[in-house]
C-alpha cells in the first residue's frame, strides 16, 4: 500500500462504519438518513449533552438578569417597551392567528440553523472525513461503553478473530494473551533482543483498533528486504521499540493502545520469560512452543519454565471483574493452555461467578490434537489446571464442505467430533452453533468473527436470565 492511498483507505473505512451504524438503527431507511431523524436522536437519554446545553442557556439568562439588575433594569425596560410596541403594530397589520405561527416557525428555523451549523463545525474538527453524523458516533460510543465486561483468554489467530467480532458489542473487552511463542519473527526478537514475544499481542491490538483494516495491513506487513529485517513484521518491531521506550511490555501495550485508538485492553498473562515444554507418549520431552507441534507426537503432559509464573495483576483483576469469560478459540496446547499454566489466571477463572464458556476448535491440529474429540479438549484443559474452569462449550454444528475436508485430510486434520454424552458427564453444557467461515477458493476454515460474537452474546443474555 502506498502512502498516497492512505486517505482513500480511511474514507472507505469511515463509509463502512457509517453503513454498520445505520444497519443497527431501529428506524426505517426512509427516515434513517433524514435531518429530522438525526435531530430526534439528540433526544436519546444518557448522551450527557442536553443537560449541559440547558445549563448553558440558564447561565445566559442569569448573566442577562445580573446585567439588568446592575444597570437598574433600564435596558430591559426599554427593550420590553420596544418589543411590546412592535408586537402591537404587527398584530394590527397581520392577524395574530397568522403572525404568531409565522414568528414561531421563524424562531424554530433560526434555532435549527444555528445548532446545525454549530454541530457541523464541531463534526468537521472531530471527524474530518465527514462521512458519519456526530450523533451516530455518540450513540454508538454510549452503546459500546454500556456493553458487558468480557475477559477473553487465548492466543494465536483464534483470539484476534474472536475479539474482532466482540468489539462491535462492547468496548469493555480484555484480551489476555499468552507470551510463550518462540517461533518466527517473535522468536527472533525474543532471542536477539530479549523482549517478550509480541506476535499474538500485535494481532489483538490490530483487531481492537478503530481503523482495523488499515492497521492490520500495516502491523502484518513483513519486510522482504533489508539486512536483519527480512521476515520481521512491522507490528512486532513497533511493539519492541515501544517496550524499550516505555520500560516493559505492559506499558508498551498501554502506550500503543492510545496511539492506535484501541477499543478495550490487551494484556499478557505474565511478564515472565516463559518457555513451554511437553512430554509425549513415546517418552520424549520437547522444549519450546514451536517445537511441540513439529514433534508430531501425542502430548500427555504440558508445562512451562519457570513453573508457576506470576500473573500480571491487571489480568487477574480483569478476570475477577468480568461479567463474561470466554476461553479460546486457538491451538489447545500452544495458545489456550499456556495462559492457564499461570496459576493465578486459572484460579481467578475458577473462582469467577460470571458465565464461562470455551470455544472449541473446528478442526483437529496435527501434532497437538490428532484424533481429539470435544471431550478430549475439555479433559486436556481440566488436566492442565487441575480443576474445571468453564460451564459450557461451543461446538460447530455444520460439517465443512467436501473440498475443505479433502484439503485438511491431506494434512491429517479432521473435524473435531462431538461426543455429547462424554461432554455431559464432564459437567459441561453443549452449545451447537454454525459459526464457521470457509474460504470458497482455498477451503481454509476459520471461526466467523461476527457470527461467533453474536452467538456468544446471545448465550450470555440467556445465561444472565437463568
N, C-alpha and C positions, 0 to 999 in steps of 0.2 A: 504493500500500500504506500503510495506516495504521500508526501506532506500536503500537496495541493488538494488531495481527495478527502482530507480530514473534515473540512467544513461541510462537504456534501454528506459524508457519513453521519455527522452529527444531526443534520437536518432530517435525514431519513429516519434516524433513531428517534428523534423527537416526534415525528409524524406517527411512527409505530406506537409510541407511548400514548399519543392522543387517541388513536383508534382503540387501544386497550381500555383506556379510562371510559370512553364513550360506550364501549360494549358492555360495561358493567352498570351503566346508568339505568334506573328504573323507568325512565321516561321514553315515550315513543320517538322514533327517529325524526318525525316531523317537527317535534318541539325541542329535540336534543340540542340542535345547533342554533336555535333561536336566541336572540339577545334577551328576550323576556325570560326565557328559561334560565339563562345564565344569571340574571338578576335574582330570580327566585332562589337560586342555590345559596345566595348570601344569607337567606333566612334560616338555613340549616343550623340547628343548635350545636354549640360546642366549638365554633370556629374561633372564639375569643377575638372577634372583630367588632361586632355590633355594639357590645358594651363599651368598648373604648371610643367608638365614634360618638355614642351617646354622652359619654363623659366629656369628650372634647366639645360637643355642642353645648353642654351645660356650662363648661368653662367660658365659652364665648359669651353666653348670656350673662353670667355672673360678672365678667370683666366689663361688659357694656353697662350693667346695672351700677357697678362701682364707679365707672366714669360719670354716669348720670348723677349719682349722689355727690361725687366730688365737685362737680360743676354746678351744683344747685338745681339740677334737673332742667335747666333752661333749654339745652339742645333737644332733650327728649320731648319737652312740651311743644316747641315749635315744629318738631318733626311730626308729632301726632296731629297737631292742628293742620299742617300741610297735607298730611295723608287723609285726614277727615274731609277737607275741602275738595281734594282730588276725587275721592270716592263719591262725594255728593254730586259733583259735576258729572262723573261717569254714569251714575245711576239715572241722572236726569236725561242724559243723551242716549244711553243704551239701557234697556230694562235689566233689572238685577238678575232675572232668570236666564239672561243671555250673558251678561258681563261676568257674573260670578263664575260659572263653569269655564269661561274663556281664561279668566285670571288664574283659576286653579290649575287648568291644563298647562298654561304657560309656566307656572311655578314648577310643576312636576317635570316638565320638559327641561327647564333650566337645571333642576337638581340632577336628572339623569345624565344630561350632557356634561355637567361639571364632574360628577362622580365617574362617568365613563372615561373622560379624559385623564382624570387623576389616576385611575386604576391602570389605564393603558400606559401612562408614564412609568408607574411602578413596575408593571409587567415587562416593559422594554428593557429595564435595568436588570431585573431578576432573571428573566428568561429571554435573552436577546434573540433566540431562534424564532420566537413569536408564534409557534405552532400549537400552543396549549393555553387555555384560559387559566388565569391565576386562581380562580375559584376551584377549578378542577384539581389543580395541584394541591390546594389547601385541603379539599375534601379527601383526596387520596392519602395525603400525609396524615390526616386525622384517623382515617380508617386503618392504616397500617400500624400506627402507633398504639391503637387500641387492640391490636391483634394479640393472641396468646404468646407467652414466653415459651419459646421452643428451643430445647437443647438437642443438638444432633451430634452423634458420635460416630466417627469413622475415618475414612481417608480415601486416597485414590480418586479416580474419576467418579465413582459412585456417589460420594458425599457431595461433590460440587454439582452433580446432576440434581440431587435432591433439593439442596438449598436454592438452586436456581428457580425451582418452582415454588418453594415455600415463601420466598421473599415477596411474592405477589399477594400473600395473605397476611403477612405480619412483618413489621420492622424489628421485632424483638427476637431475633434469631441468634443463637450462639452455636457456631460450628467448632467442635472440639476435635482436633486433628492429631493423628499420630506423627511422631518425629523419628521413626525407626528406619526410614528409607535410606538406603546406601547405594543405590544404583543410578546410572545416568548422570545428568548434569548435577542433580542434588548430591549424589555420592562423590563426585569430583570436588565440588565446593566443600563438602564436609571433610574430605581427606586433605585437600590442599590449603584451605583457609581455616578450618576448624570451627565452622558455623554449623548450627543445626540444619538439617535438610529442609529447604524452603519449598520444594515442589508442590506438595499437597496443599500447603498454606497458600501458595500462589494461585492454584486453581480455585480455591474457595473465595479468595479476595476478588478475583475476576468475576466469579459467579454472583457475588453480592453487590458488585458495583452498579451504580445507576447507569452508566454508559457501558453496559456489559459487553456488547458485541465488539465495539472498538477496543476496549481494554483486553478482552480475551485474545483478540488477534495480536495486540501489542505484547501482552505478557507471555503468550505461547510462541512468539517469534523466536526461532532458533537461528543462530549465526551459522552461516555456511562458509565463511572465510575469516581469516584473522588468526594470528599466532595465539593459541590458547583459548580462543573464543569459539571455535568450531564445536557444535553440539550443545553449547550453553543456551538456555532460553533467557530472553531479556528480563522476564519476571524474576527468575532466580537471582540474576545479577543485581537487580533493583533491590530485592529484599536483603541480599548480602550486604550491599552498600548501606542500606538503612540500618541494619544491625550494627555495623561498625560505627555509624554516626550516633545512633540512639543508645548504644551500650549493651543491649541484649535483644533477643528475638521478640519478646513481649512488647517492648517499647517500639521496636521497629514496625511491628504489625499495627500498633495503635497509630503511629505516625502515618503509615501507608494508608490506613483506613480513612484518615482525614483527607489526605491528598486525593484519594480515589472516590470519595463520597460513598463509602461502603454502607449498605443498609443492614446493620447487625454487627456481630462481633465474630472474629476468628481467633481461636486460642489454641496453642499447643497443649497437649495433655500434660507434658512435663518439660522442663527446661534442662533436664539431664541428658547427657550424651548417650543415648540408649542404642544398643545393638541387639537384634533378635538372634535366638538360636532355636533349633528344633531337633528333637530326637525322632528318628524314623523307625519303622517297624523292623527293618533289617539291621538295626543296631548302630547305624551311622548317626553322628551328631554334626549338624550343619550350622555353620556360623554365618550370620549376615542375611538380611531380608532378601536381597536379590539372589542369593544362592539357594534359598529354601525351595523356591519354585523350580529352579533349574535341576535340583537333585532328583526330581521325579520319583519320590518315594512316598509311602504312606506316613503321615505325621501322627505320632502318638502322644507327643508332649511338646509344648512350646513355652519359651520363657525369654527373659531378656537379661542383659548385662549392662549396668549393675542391676541386681534383683531389687524389687520393691522400690522403684524410683519415686521421689516425692512428686506429688501433683502440683500443678500450677494452682495457687489458691483461688484465682478468679474462675478457673474452670470448675472447681468443686462448688464454688458459690453459685455459678450459673446453673448447675445441675440441681442444687437444692432449692433454688428459687423458681425453677422451671414449672410451667403449667403442663408441659407435654415433653416427653423424651422419646427420640427416635434413634434407633441404633441401626447402622448400615444405610444403604447397601454398600457393598465393596468386597474386596478379597477377604475371605474369612480369616485366614491366619496372618496375613501381612498388612491388612488395613483396619479391620474391625477389632480383633482380639488384642493387638498391641496397645490400644488405648486402655483396655480393661486389665492389662498387666500392671497398671498403676493402681495400687490397692485403694487409694483414696477416691479414685474415679469410680471403681466398681462398687465401693461401699456407699458412695453418695447416690448412685443409681439404685442400689438395692434398698436404701432407706427412704427413697422418694415416695411420696403419696400420689404423685402425678401419674396419669396413664402412660404406660411404657410399651413401646411396640418395636419389633425387629423386622426389618425389610430383608427378606431372604433373596439371595441371588437367583436369577432366572436359569442360568446355565452353570454346570459344574466347571471348575477351573483345573486344568491339567497341572499336576504337581502339587496341588493343595487339597482339592475336594473331589478327587476321582471317585465316582460311584456314590457320592453322598446324596442322601435324601434330605428333606426338610428337617426331620427329626435329628439326623446326624449333625446338621449345622447347629441346632439348638444344644445338643449334647456337648459339642466342642466348646461352645461359649460357656455353658454351665461348668464344664470340667476345668476350663482355664481360670474361672473366677471362684469356683468352689461354692456357688450358690446361684439360684435363678434370678435373673435381672429384669425380665420383661414379662408382660401379661399376654401378649398376642403376637402373631407372626403374619406378615403379608406374603401371600403366595400368588404368583402369576397364574391366571386361570386358563387363558387361551394358549394352545400349543403353537410354537413357531411354525413358519411355512416349511415345506419340504426343502426348498432351496437353502434356507438358513440351517436346517438340520443337517443337510449334506455338507455344507460349508464347515459347520462346527464339528461334525463327526470326524473330519479329516485331521482335526487337532485333538481328537479323543475328548471332546466336550459334548455333554448331553444335557437335556432339560433336567432340572432338579425335581425329583419325584416327590409328590406329596403323599406321605404315609400318615393319613389323618388320625388313625387310631393311636399310633405311637406318639404323635404330637399331643393329642388329648391326654394321654397317660402322663405326659411330661407337665401337665397342668397349664397348657397354653391354648388360647383360642385361635382358630384359624380364620384369617380374613382373606378370602379369594377375590382378586380384582384383576382386570385386564389393564395393566399399567406398562405394557411392553411397547417399545418403539423399534421397529425393524426397518432397516435401510433396504429399500426395494432394489437397489443396484448391487450392493455388496453383501446383503444378507446379515449385516452386523446388527446385533441385538443389544439394546440398552433399555434402561427404565426411561419412560417418558416423563420429563420433569413436571409438566403441567398436570397430567392425569394422576401421577403418583401423589403430588402435593394435594390436589383436590380430594382424592380418596382419603388421605391421612387426616385432613381437616374434618371431613365428614365423620370419620370414625371417632375422632376426638370429641366432636359435638355429641355424638351418641353416648360415648363413654362418660361425658360430663352429666348426662341425664339419667344414667343408671343409678 
